[in-house]
Amino acid sequence: MDDQAEKRADGKGGNGKVELDESKFDWVNGRFACSLASVFKTLRLEVEEDVKTRNGLRPPNSPYEFSLADTDDGFTVTLQAKEVRKSVAFKLGEQAIVVRDDKGDPMFEVNLAFSDAGKCRLKVNHEEREYWQVRRMALENLMFPSY
């Protein structure tokens, strides 16, 4: 039996490893998961966890707190301290997810690409990023200021 026939017969390649039958890849659900709305929803849930984690790292009686609030077209993460209030806003646009600072100036945009390998790629400034990297780019200076 040749390798291809063997693969079809038992789901394993010639090396004995189970291989994915790429002809059965569910590209419709994969592409839907790579839509701006779906990625934005995932990003929001992960940012909410980041905010909870960061608040959990504050010392007792800290004079500052982080919060997340939904807006009409996105959500905002805010640092509230005694005399300081800073924020980062995430907005779901028609062509990209836009991240802005508290002055409303764009920090960066997240674009999506659905690869031929069936992977959803987040792109910032033409470079592929993981979800955590996008969140870090948006929130690191807010959550860990250098002053």
BAFI-3210 file (N, C-alpha, C; in Angstrom, 3 decimals, decimal comma, padded with zeros to 6 digits):
// residues 147
n [1|2|3|4|5|6|7|8|9|10|11|12|13|14|15|16|17|18|19|20|21|22|23|24|25|26|27|28|29|30|31|32|33|34|35|36|37|38|39|40|41|42|43|44|45|46|47|48|49|50|51|52|53|54|55|56|57|58|59|60|61|62|63|64|65|66|67|68|69|70|71|72|73|74|75|76|77|78|79|80|81|82|83|84|85|86|87|88|89|90|91|92|93|94|95|96|97|98|99|100|101|102|103|104|105|106|107|108|109|110|111|112|113|114|115|116|117|118|119|120|121|122|123|124|125|126|127|128|129|130|131|132|133|134|135|136|137|138|139|140|141|142|143|144|145|146|147]
n.u [000,853|000,593|001,771|-000,338|-002,656|-002,473|-002,761|-005,415|-006,721|-006,271|-006,113|-003,641|-000,394|002,538|004,387|003,144|001,806|-001,191|-002,882|-004,240|-007,103|-007,089|-008,896|-011,324|-011,511|-013,213|-013,784|-015,655|-016,661|-014,187|-013,446|-015,518|-014,924|-012,750|-013,646|-014,049|-015,883|-016,052|-013,369|-013,041|-014,823|-013,603|-011,183|-012,128|-013,108|-010,703|-009,241|-010,801|-010,185|-007,475|-007,667|-008,890|-006,880|-004,742|-005,792|-005,896|-003,248|-002,597|-001,302|-002,538|-005,033|-004,581|-004,176|-005,252|-007,114|-008,175|-010,512|-013,098|-015,239|-018,113|-018,839|-020,777|-019,679|-017,634|-015,204|-013,706|-010,739|-009,862|-007,674|-007,950|-006,894|-005,998|-005,467|-005,228|-006,456|-006,569|-006,979|-007,639|-009,075|-010,973|-012,202|-014,621|-014,268|-015,256|-013,365|-011,265|-009,983|-009,754|-007,468|-007,291|-005,806|-006,311|-006,735|-007,998|-006,459|-005,218|-003,623|-002,920|-004,004|-005,817|-005,745|-007,132|-006,272|-007,044|-005,462|-004,115|-003,631|-005,671|-005,624|-006,268|-005,000|-003,815|-002,995|-000,778|000,445|001,360|002,561|002,384|000,566|-000,053|-002,984|-002,383|-000,198|-001,251|-002,931|-001,027|000,400|-001,547|-002,212|-000,009|001,474|-000,522|-001,204|001,230|002,795|005,630|006,331]
n.v [-001,175|002,240|005,432|007,380|005,799|004,374|006,464|007,225|004,914|004,447|006,925|007,783|008,931|007,865|007,914|007,108|008,998|010,752|012,615|015,761|015,960|017,946|018,481|018,522|020,768|023,241|025,929|027,982|028,435|028,963|031,284|032,988|033,183|034,740|037,247|040,826|041,523|039,172|038,792|041,182|040,827|038,682|039,928|041,918|040,358|039,222|041,510|042,367|040,360|040,952|043,435|042,674|041,003|042,832|044,668|042,951|042,785|045,086|046,909|046,692|049,116|050,817|053,844|053,931|052,581|050,240|050,092|048,770|049,796|049,537|051,077|052,859|052,057|050,334|049,700|050,941|051,185|052,301|054,143|055,189|057,443|059,418|062,149|061,670|060,609|058,370|056,802|054,133|053,501|051,130|050,607|049,296|049,348|049,770|048,652|047,927|047,344|049,945|051,517|053,927|056,715|058,565|061,117|060,836|060,347|058,232|055,205|052,761|050,497|047,456|045,018|042,276|039,042|036,166|033,283|031,043|028,720|028,511|030,037|032,717|035,852|038,553|041,813|044,459|047,446|046,129|043,864|040,601|039,778|038,354|037,879|038,618|040,249|042,443|043,421|044,088|046,093|048,063|048,520|048,515|050,891|052,229|050,514|050,000|052,466|054,581|056,542]
n.w [000,000|-000,838|000,562|000,458|000,149|002,501|004,336|003,847|004,574|007,342|008,559|009,169|008,364|006,515|008,527|010,805|012,315|013,169|010,761|009,749|007,784|005,293|003,272|004,401|005,932|007,733|006,379|006,304|008,927|010,059|008,691|009,513|012,222|011,940|011,438|011,759|013,792|015,357|016,193|017,575|019,691|021,052|021,714|023,459|025,620|026,482|027,189|029,308|031,166|031,471|032,771|035,193|036,197|036,431|038,311|040,478|041,134|042,421|045,233|048,665|049,573|047,395|045,532|043,034|040,234|037,749|035,087|032,943|030,418|028,417|025,283|022,786|020,314|020,947|023,465|026,518|028,383|031,513|033,611|036,791|039,077|041,976|041,033|038,416|035,303|032,840|029,641|027,282|024,227|022,421|019,289|017,108|013,831|010,353|008,630|010,239|013,581|015,745|017,845|020,308|022,085|025,205|024,318|022,013|019,848|017,264|018,128|016,986|014,354|013,985|011,646|009,763|008,493|006,718|006,444|003,886|005,150|006,890|009,174|011,413|011,197|013,021|012,216|012,684|011,667|009,355|010,373|011,706|014,614|017,835|019,885|022,583|022,194|020,850|022,848|024,767|023,378|023,321|026,040|027,802|028,551|029,907|032,021|033,204|033,859|033,233|034,984]
ca.u [000,000|001,406|001,494|-001,653|-003,672|-002,372|-003,337|-006,875|-007,225|-006,263|-005,993|-002,252|000,573|003,555|005,192|002,342|001,139|-002,495|-002,771|-005,480|-007,595|-007,304|-010,029|-012,537|-011,387|-014,427|-013,311|-016,714|-016,592|-012,882|-013,479|-016,416|-014,167|-011,742|-014,310|-013,732|-016,791|-015,677|-012,061|-013,263|-015,468|-012,554|-010,261|-012,786|-013,110|-009,334|-008,885|-011,500|-009,371|-006,256|-008,027|-009,078|-005,563|-003,946|-006,358|-005,511|-001,831|-002,393|-001,107|-003,725|-005,329|-003,994|-004,911|-005,618|-007,874|-008,445|-011,878|-013,476|-016,624|-018,571|-019,328|-021,640|-018,964|-016,459|-015,015|-012,613|-010,056|-009,515|-006,905|-008,427|-006,112|-006,456|-005,434|-004,947|-007,436|-006,106|-007,740|-007,382|-010,361|-010,988|-013,395|-014,827|-014,511|-015,718|-012,242|-010,221|-010,189|-008,951|-007,115|-007,001|-005,437|-007,360|-006,957|-008,689|-005,491|-005,003|-002,374|-002,705|-005,168|-005,658|-006,379|-007,169|-006,014|-007,341|-004,404|-004,406|-003,522|-006,850|-005,316|-006,645|-003,822|-004,011|-001,873|-000,600|001,552|001,769|003,247|001,480|000,586|-000,961|-003,917|-001,735|000,704|-002,105|-003,360|000,149|000,667|-002,568|-002,412|001,192|001,785|-001,597|-001,151|002,570|003,409|007,051|006,592]
ca.v [000,000|003,451|006,333|008,010|004,789|004,084|007,604|007,148|003,717|004,493|008,285|008,043|009,014|006,829|007,986|006,638|010,104|011,133|013,863|016,479|015,870|019,336|018,614|018,676|021,974|024,056|027,282|028,969|028,793|029,575|032,667|033,748|033,460|035,738|038,507|041,896|041,457|038,036|039,085|042,268|040,229|037,940|040,921|042,559|039,408|039,083|042,770|042,340|039,520|041,722|044,454|041,965|040,561|044,004|045,165|041,992|042,978|046,355|046,780|047,083|050,557|051,536|055,057|053,862|051,396|050,096|049,661|048,593|050,215|049,438|052,296|052,548|051,419|049,622|049,692|051,776|050,814|053,554|054,201|056,281|057,673|060,645|063,321|061,220|059,761|058,068|055,702|053,616|053,104|050,171|050,852|048,404|050,106|048,980|047,963|047,594|047,683|051,141|051,740|055,357|057,154|059,348|062,369|060,463|060,148|056,811|054,565|051,815|049,767|046,020|044,465|040,822|038,280|034,744|032,686|029,826|027,616|028,544|030,743|034,127|036,645|039,952|042,574|045,834|048,005|045,084|042,779|039,695|039,853|037,510|038,687|039,200|041,310|043,605|043,958|044,726|047,346|049,038|048,756|048,467|052,203|052,581|049,645|050,027|053,735|054,689|057,654]
ca.w [000,000|-000,828|001,697|000,331|000,436|003,925|005,048|003,717|005,230|008,808|009,053|009,546|007,278|006,513|009,743|011,927|012,998|012,638|010,018|009,488|006,412|004,929|002,354|005,217|006,761|007,745|006,111|006,548|010,347|010,284|008,188|010,390|013,446|011,586|011,090|012,714|014,948|016,188|016,793|018,521|020,870|021,751|022,264|024,603|026,732|026,977|027,857|030,598|032,042|031,773|033,766|036,468|036,651|036,850|039,568|041,510|041,457|043,136|046,681|049,448|049,686|046,264|045,169|041,620|039,837|036,325|034,807|031,547|030,180|027,034|024,654|021,646|019,206|021,428|024,912|026,992|029,625|032,184|034,851|037,629|040,286|042,635|040,154|037,054|034,621|031,488|029,069|025,944|023,654|021,325|018,486|015,980|012,611|009,205|007,999|011,207|014,986|015,965|019,246|020,481|023,430|025,866|023,577|020,788|018,771|016,977|018,523|015,898|013,851|013,838|010,452|009,800|007,276|006,849|005,624|003,134|006,107|007,737|010,420|011,475|011,531|013,374|011,674|013,120|010,870|008,407|011,064|012,403|016,076|018,603|020,676|023,756|021,760|020,570|024,141|025,382|022,659|023,689|027,472|028,647|029,135|030,833|033,195|033,785|033,465|033,585|035,901]
c.u [000,896|000,990|000,105|-002,763|-003,669|-003,012|-004,861|-007,432|-007,291|-006,118|-004,590|-001,401|001,567|004,392|004,406|001,620|-000,209|-002,344|-004,153|-005,857|-007,999|-008,469|-011,326|-012,481|-012,642|-014,037|-014,376|-016,697|-015,257|-012,858|-014,380|-015,690|-013,100|-012,392|-013,953|-014,594|-016,397|-014,348|-012,212|-013,875|-014,440|-011,578|-010,853|-012,773|-011,718|-008,848|-009,559|-010,721|-008,069|-006,529|-008,206|-007,737|-004,750|-004,481|-005,985|-004,065|-001,557|-002,133|-002,401|-003,833|-004,683|-004,835|-005,334|-006,380|-008,083|-009,880|-012,082|-014,937|-016,948|-019,075|-020,198|-020,926|-017,712|-016,410|-013,776|-012,060|-009,541|-008,684|-007,414|-007,581|-006,605|-006,553|-005,253|-006,092|-006,943|-006,893|-007,220|-008,716|-010,152|-012,303|-013,445|-015,196|-014,996|-014,601|-011,178|-010,723|-009,228|-008,724|-006,658|-006,606|-006,547|-007,593|-007,740|-007,770|-005,284|-003,629|-001,964|-004,035|-004,813|-006,451|-006,296|-006,824|-006,305|-006,414|-004,887|-004,296|-004,711|-006,635|-005,748|-005,427|-004,224|-002,786|-001,923|000,625|002,192|002,548|002,234|001,686|-000,372|-001,886|-003,207|-000,811|-000,080|-002,535|-002,205|000,438|-000,309|-002,490|-001,158|001,493|000,708|-001,462|000,189|003,273|004,838|007,350|006,457]
c.v [001,233|004,361|006,933|007,022|004,446|005,192|007,541|005,990|003,863|005,894|008,657|008,133|007,883|006,811|007,550|007,729|010,385|012,488|014,457|016,312|017,277|019,532|018,818|019,903|022,836|025,521|028,327|029,399|029,436|031,026|033,535|034,125|034,523|037,034|039,555|041,794|040,331|038,282|040,180|041,734|039,469|038,902|041,582|041,636|039,252|040,346|042,832|041,490|040,230|042,755|043,806|041,542|041,732|044,588|044,245|042,123|044,277|046,097|047,165|048,615|051,382|052,751|055,061|052,569|051,423|049,616|049,522|048,985|050,084|050,797|051,885|051,738|050,674|049,538|050,505|051,214|052,106|053,299|055,414|056,334|058,987|061,807|062,960|060,359|059,596|056,886|055,305|053,086|052,161|050,365|049,866|049,248|049,196|048,140|047,485|047,862|048,823|051,310|053,190|055,648|058,040|060,720|062,107|060,247|058,647|056,340|053,580|051,202|048,297|045,594|042,954|040,230|036,818|034,011|031,448|028,591|027,585|029,215|032,201|034,899|038,080|040,697|044,010|046,352|046,936|043,943|041,926|039,789|038,831|038,432|039,371|040,342|042,584|044,251|044,669|046,070|048,442|049,451|048,852|049,817|052,676|051,796|049,665|051,310|053,828|055,852|057,254]
c.w [000,000|000,327|001,635|000,660|001,921|004,753|005,016|004,519|006,747|009,401|009,469|008,297|007,396|007,773|010,983|012,682|012,348|011,972|009,775|008,025|005,991|003,969|003,115|006,127|006,618|007,593|006,413|008,012|010,688|009,851|009,044|011,683|013,203|011,092|012,136|013,970|015,897|016,906|017,850|019,821|021,706|022,427|023,513|025,822|027,339|027,675|029,225|031,603|032,424|032,866|035,133|037,050|037,179|038,145|040,729|041,947|042,214|044,619|047,427|049,557|048,576|045,899|043,693|041,349|038,334|036,146|033,304|031,419|028,697|026,561|023,467|020,570|019,657|022,938|025,256|028,288|030,233|033,429|035,601|038,888|040,885|041,656|038,687|036,538|033,187|030,964|027,693|025,437|022,477|020,577|017,326|014,771|011,494|008,608|008,975|012,624|015,273|017,469|019,364|021,919|023,999|025,236|022,287|019,604|018,536|017,452|017,426|015,479|013,747|012,605|010,537|008,450|007,593|005,892|004,865|004,020|007,070|009,073|010,314|011,968|011,841|012,880|012,180|012,388|009,974|009,046|011,802|013,903|016,654|019,399|021,849|023,369|021,443|021,884|024,837|024,716|023,092|025,156|028,338|029,302|030,108|032,130|033,930|033,378|033,973|034,510|037,345]
res [m|d|d|q|a|e|k|r|a|d|g|k|g|g|n|g|k|v|e|l|d|e|s|k|f|d|w|v|n|g|r|f|a|c|s|l|a|s|v|f|k|t|l|r|l|e|v|e|e|d|v|k|t|r|n|g|l|r|p|p|n|s|p|y|e|f|s|l|a|d|t|d|d|g|f|t|v|t|l|q|a|k|e|v|r|k|s|v|a|f|k|l|g|e|q|a|i|v|v|r|d|d|k|g|d|p|m|f|e|v|n|l|a|f|s|d|a|g|k|c|r|l|k|v|n|h|e|e|r|e|y|w|q|v|r|r|m|a|l|e|n|l|m|f|p|s|y]
***
